[in-house]
Amino acid sequence: MSEHPQVASCPVEPKTDVQREAFDRAHTRRRNEWKRFWKAGIKAFEAGDYEKAQFLFSDAVREARRFGETDPRFATCLNNLAMTFDMLGETAQAEAIYRRAIEADAKALEIQHGGFVTSLTNLAQMLADEDRIAEAVQLYDRAIAFLEALHGHDTLHIAPLLSEMARMCDQDGDYAQAEAALRRALAIREHAHGPDDLSVAVTLNNLAVSCDLRGKYDEAQALLERALDIFERRLGENHPKVAETLKNLGVLHDRQGRRLQAEACFARARSILDPAGRS
């Protein structure tokens, strides 16, 4: 299979309206082949037949390239092809194709943010799975910078990327960078949604964990208590999110030797998660 297929040219320019219409129909059929391969590839991928999906997405890439390498369809097909190689365990090949998709997306100004950021974060997740955390974080930094350039420094689009990057930093032991990312995500979500939004409470909980890991116990407790208050008011006192926050708070109390407070938190969490065991 040729890596750079040539588009067949018409040997004779169509002269009449009928010839032009026939030429246009044939041209459209040929140019839309990518969609047939792409849809079939998705179906095979979702069915778990990754080898079949690989061949179909390869054909989709070949056909989509007819639109030009800056066309979003080309990068989309490359991204899907990379995912199949990843699922087949061929990570080196997947990485090369992800990088090709990223460069194709970077050249296409009309893509806005979707494909480029997806390619960056997909590759970052794969690298993180291989314990290449520093490289993964760099890709998240690049995605965040791209979204900032499009939407502004405090755009809500970057909040989930900051949270995911913080998770990776925690995993790598870089608690300071994780804390900084979560503080920024918290500020963005508070500004966008207000101080009592559920996304704010989730971020408070995550930030508390990072503060705990850095020995900032008093601040971690204050953050958890604020998250607990939001969850209780928004979700009810017996919601699993309340139990999760209570357990985190209990761990924090226990670490500081406050056994009674810790046990009270754990007992209440158990009563939420196991209603039949309530006294």
N, C-alpha and C positions, 0 to 999 in steps of 0.2 A: 504494500500500500504506500503510495507516494506521500511524503510528508508535506509537500507543497504542491497540491493538485492545481492544474491549470484549468481555467474556465474556457470551455470550448467556444470558439467564436463562430459567428455566422459567416459562411464563405461569400454570401451575396447579400448586400443590403436589401431589406424588404422595400419594395417600391409601392405597392398598392396598400390600401387600408386592410384588406383581407390578409395580405402577407404580414403586415405589421401586427395585426391582432394575433395571428398564429404564432409569430415570433415571440410576442409578449407572453402568451400563455405558456409556451415551452420554457421561456426564461423564468417565469414565476414558479413553474413546477420544479425546475432544477434548483432554484434558489431556496425553495421551501423544504427541500429534502432534510435539512438540518433538524427541522421541527419533528419530523417523523422519527428520525433516529433518537432525538433527545427524549421524546415522550416514551418511546420503547425502552430506552436506557433507564429512565426513572422507574418504569414498571418493573424491570428486571432487578434494579437496585432495591426497591421496596420489598421485592419477593426474596431477597437474599441471594440472588444469582449474580454475584459480583463479576464473575468471569464474562458472562454474557453482557452485563452492563458495560464492562470495560470496552468490549468490541463495539457496542452500539454508540457509546459516548465518543470513541475514537472516530467513528464515522460522522457523528454530529459535529465534532471539531473540524473535520475536513470540509464538511459542507458549510458550516458557519463561517469559515475563513473566507468564503467567497464574498461575504459582506465587507471584508476588510478587518484587519486585526485590531482596530480601535472600536469596532462595533460591539456593543454589550453582549450580543448573542455568542460571540466568539469566546469571550472571557467566561461566560456562564457555562458553556460546554466544557471548557478547560477545567473549571472548578469542579464540575461533576466528575470528570474523568479522574482528577486527582483524588477525589474522595473514594473512588472505586479501588485505585491502587493502594490507598491507605487501608481500606478494609481487607484487601488481599495480603497485607503485610509488606508490601513493596514500598516502604516509606521513602527511600531515596528517590525513586521515580515520582512518587506523589509530591515530594518537596519540590522537585524540579518543575513540575507542571503547575503547582500552586504559584511558584515564583513567576512563571511565564504568564499566568492569569493576572497576577498583581501588576506586572508591567503593562499588560494590554489594557487593564482597567485604568492605570495611571495616565495613559495617553488619551483616554476618551473623556473629554471634559463633560460630555453630555450625560454621563452616567449618574451624575449627582453623587450619591454616597454608597448605594446598596451593594453593588458587586464588588467594588474595591475593598470596602470594609469587611465584607463576608470572606473574601479571599484571604485577607490579612489575618482575621481572627481564626479562620479554619486552620491555616498553617500554624498559627501560634498555639492552638490547642494540640495539634499533632506534635509540635516540638516539646510542649510541656509534658505530654505523655511519655516522651523519651528523656525526661529530666533535663531538657535544654531550656531551663526556665529563663535565663538571662536573655536568650535570643527571642523567646516568646514575649517577654515583657517589652523588648524593643519594638516588636511588631505591633503590640497594643499601643505603645507610645506613638507609632507612626499613624495608626488608625485614628487615635484621639486628635493628633495634630491636623489630620485631614478634615475631620468633622469640625474642628474649631475654625479652620479656614473657610469652610462652607457656611457655618451657622453661628459662629461667634464663640468666645471663650467659655461662656456659661451655658451653652446649649445642653438641653436635657438629653440629647442623643448620646452624650459621652458618659453619662452616669452609670449605665450598666457595664460599660467597658472598664471604667475605673474600678467598679466592684469586683469584676472578674480578674483584673490585673492585681488587685489587692490580695485576692485568694491565692494567686500564683506566688506572689511575694511572700505571703505567710508560709506557703508550702516550702519555699526556698530559704526560709529563715530571715528574710529581709523585712523585719517587722516595722522598721521606721518608714520604709517606702509604702508598705501596706497601709499603715496608719495615715500617711499623707494622702494617699489616693482615696481612702474612705472618708476622710474629712472633707475633701473636695466634692465627692459624690453626695455627701450629706448636705453640704451648703447648696448645691445645685437643686437637689430634690426639695429642700425646705423652701427655697425661693420659688420653685415652680408649682409646688402643691400645697405649701403651708406646713406648719410645724407638727400637725397631727395626722399626716397622711400615713397609710400603712407602709409605703415604700420608705418613708423616713424611719419608721420603727424598725424595719428590717436592717437598714443601714446602721442605726444606732446599736443594734444587737451585734452586728459584725464589727463595728468600730470598738465596742466594749471588749470583744475578744482580743483584738489587736492591742488595746491598752493594757489588758490583763497580762498578755505575753511580754509586754515591755515593763511590767512592774508598776504600772500606773493604776493601782487598785482603787483608790478613791474615785478617780474619774470613771473607771470602768463600772463601778457600782452605780454612780449617778446616771450613766448612760443606760444601763440595764433597767434601772428603776423608771426612767423616762419611757423606754421602749415598752416596759410592762404596762404602764399606765395607758399608753396609746392602744395597745392590743386589747386590754380589758374594756376600754370604752368603745372601741370600734368593732371588736369581734365577740365580746362577751367574756365573762370571767372563766368559762370552762372550755375555751378554744385551745386546740393543740399548740398554737403559737404562744399562748400564755404559759403553757406547761414548759415549752422549750426555753423560754426566757427565764422562768423560775429555776430550771435546772442550771442554767448558766450562772444565775445569781447565787444559787446554792453552792456551786463549785467555788465561786469567788469567796463567799463567806468561809467555807471550809478551809481554803488555802490560807486565810488570815486567822484561823483558829477560832472563829465564831461558830462553834458547833451547834448551839441552839438555833441560831438564825438559819444555818445551813440545813438542818434537819427540817425546820418548818417549811422551807422552800421545797425541799425534796418531797416531803409528805403531801404538800398541796399539788405538786406536779403529778405525783402518783394518783391522787384522787381524781384528777382531770383525765388522765390517760386510762385509768381503770375505774370507771364509775361504779361498778359492782362492788369494789372493795372499799367504797366510802363508808365511814362509820355513821 
